[in-house]
Structure formats: C-alpha cells, structure tokens
Amino acid sequence: MGMSVGDKDGGGMLAEINVTPLVDVMLVLIIIFMVVSQALATGVNVELPTAKSAEESRDVGQNINIAIRGDETLYVERTETDLDGLIDELNSEYERDGGRALLVKGDRGLTWKQVRVVMDKINENGMSTMLLAVQKEGE
C-alpha cells in the first residue's frame, strides 16, 4: 500500500524523501567531530606506563598537563621548559584558571626516580595535589 500525491494519470507531482543529502551532511559532521576531538586533546603525547587498575578519565582541558618525555624534556601543556622554569610555567597556567588539577604524564621509559624529581619540585612550591596518568592494561 503506497501513497501517491498527484492526479491518477501520473502527471502530477510525486513526493518522495531523498535521504542522500541527509547522509552527506551526517558524514561531514562526523568528520568534523573526529578532527575537533583530536584537537581538544591537551598537552604533549607521551608513551604512558600501564596499570592493571586505573580509573578511566578523559582529559579535555580540565587539567594542567605536565609531560616528561623519555629524554627527560619537560613540558607544561605544550610549552617546553626545564626544572627551574617549571614553577613559573605552572603559575602562569594557574593565573589563567586556578581551579585546574595537575596531571603528570611520565614516559614509560623513565624510572620512578626521574618522575619523582619533578613531583618533588612541584611539591616544594606548595602544589601537593597531583594526578598520575597511566594507560589501562590491555588497551
């Protein structure tokens, strides 16, 4: 049972839903979403160590990222710094938004001592609450 709009001779207008433009728009929106979601990732990417139990959380700019690469280069967000300039960089980030937590991302090739040196420097300056980034085992 179909529906026909128009006269019985078939010479009138026939109404049909054309889904091709809708599909085109949806595909473009998906591509835009994929590109923008990658751009929202903050900080410098490092190869994170794995952990069996980890609370899953997505960082979309709510934390101040401190990244320590395998060659011990140090970054606050995307700005390279050294251990002496770390606190100045963190203070400038806190001036923009003081309610953000510190997220420490250490490369899996680093020893715990190398990461602890950075954490101690932060702690000496009164910033004692830090989050450690890990990758959940099996992902």
C-alpha positions as MATLAB code, in Angstrom:
seq = 'MGMSVGDKDGGGMLAEINVTPLVDVMLVLIIIFMVVSQALATGVNVELPTAKSAEESRDVGQNINIAIRGDETLYVERTETDLDGLIDELNSEYERDGGRALLVKGDRGLTWKQVRVVMDKINENGMSTMLLAVQKEGE';
ca = [
       0.000    0.000    0.000;
       1.700    3.161   -1.179;
       0.867    6.808   -1.141;
       0.703    8.840   -4.293;
       0.395   12.590   -4.462;
      -0.962   13.969   -7.678;
      -3.607   13.013  -10.164;
      -4.416    9.453  -11.224;
      -2.807    9.835  -14.629;
       0.662   10.097  -13.082;
       1.255   13.561  -14.484;
       1.228   15.351  -11.117;
       3.897   15.879   -8.526;
       5.179   12.824   -6.656;
       6.551   13.369   -3.118;
       9.482   11.182   -2.056;
      12.012   11.583    0.715;
      15.542   11.961   -0.613;
      17.982   10.784    2.066;
      21.193   11.354    0.097;
      21.669   14.988    1.256;
      20.961   13.928    4.832;
      23.614   11.199    4.673;
      26.110   13.648    3.136;
      25.564   16.161    5.926;
      25.880   13.483    8.610;
      29.170   12.203    7.156;
      30.601   15.728    7.084;
      29.537   16.259   10.715;
      31.191   13.000   11.761;
      34.449   14.002   10.062;
      34.350   17.439   11.700;
      33.714   15.839   15.093;
      36.661   13.464   14.654;
      39.050   16.286   13.731;
      37.886   18.583   16.528;
      38.047   15.860   19.190;
      41.716   15.260   18.334;
      42.415   18.979   18.584;
      40.840   19.089   22.062;
      43.497   16.764   23.465;
      45.807   18.879   25.567;
      49.446   18.625   26.441;
      52.216   16.656   24.791;
      51.699   12.992   23.992;
      53.970   10.546   25.785;
      54.050    6.753   25.884;
      52.323    6.158   29.231;
      53.084    3.250   31.569;
      50.375    0.633   32.002;
      48.409   -0.220   35.139;
      46.064   -3.106   35.898;
      43.550   -0.956   37.719;
      43.068    2.632   36.697;
      40.134    4.988   36.907;
      39.243    5.949   33.366;
      39.021    9.653   32.727;
      39.291   11.727   29.582;
      41.348   14.914   29.757;
      39.658   17.626   27.716;
      41.428   20.623   29.163;
      40.283   20.436   32.769;
      43.833   19.627   33.995;
      47.204   21.316   33.704;
      49.342   18.746   31.905;
      52.958   18.213   32.879;
      54.643   15.827   30.442;
      58.045   14.235   30.906;
      59.358   12.608   27.748;
      61.787    9.693   27.600;
      64.737   12.043   27.050;
      63.666   13.936   30.216;
      62.424   17.018   28.348;
      59.712   18.676   30.389;
      56.519   20.307   29.097;
      53.766   22.296   30.751;
      50.834   21.919   28.378;
      52.666   22.338   25.046;
      55.433   24.655   26.267;
      58.866   23.129   26.737;
      60.573   24.123   29.973;
      63.285   22.955   32.343;
      63.085   22.062   36.017;
      63.985   25.619   37.064;
      61.274   27.209   34.878;
      58.611   24.632   35.779;
      57.083   26.586   38.663;
      56.900   29.817   36.639;
      55.064   27.967   33.844;
      52.683   26.356   36.332;
      51.971   29.706   37.990;
      51.140   31.275   34.624;
      48.741   28.383   33.917;
      47.150   28.852   37.361;
      46.658   32.554   36.620;
      44.517   31.611   33.615;
      42.420   29.117   35.594;
      43.299   28.345   39.204;
      40.753   25.567   39.611;
      42.568   23.052   37.430;
      44.362   19.984   38.813;
      47.904   18.928   37.886;
      48.189   15.854   35.665;
      51.687   14.352   35.490;
      52.385   12.239   32.399;
      55.681   10.380   32.575;
      57.039    8.335   29.681;
      57.073    4.587   30.303;
      60.840    4.513   29.676;
      61.544    6.751   32.676;
      62.414    5.468   36.119;
      60.266    6.368   39.086;
      63.144    8.495   40.432;
      63.133   10.686   37.304;
      59.409   11.397   37.682;
      59.721   11.888   41.449;
      62.281   14.679   40.963;
      59.671   16.672   39.029;
      56.938   15.861   41.545;
      59.204   16.911   44.441;
      59.920   20.248   42.753;
      56.178   20.854   42.384;
      55.516   19.789   45.993;
      58.262   22.080   47.366;
      56.354   25.020   45.943;
      53.076   24.211   47.680;
      51.315   22.284   44.921;
      50.783   18.923   46.550;
      47.748   17.516   44.734;
      48.786   15.755   41.523;
      47.234   13.121   39.292;
      49.343   10.479   37.563;
      48.426    9.460   34.022;
      48.608    5.776   33.093;
      47.186    3.622   30.361;
      44.881    0.820   31.448;
      46.459   -2.558   30.790;
      45.064   -4.276   27.706;
      44.108   -1.104   25.830;
];
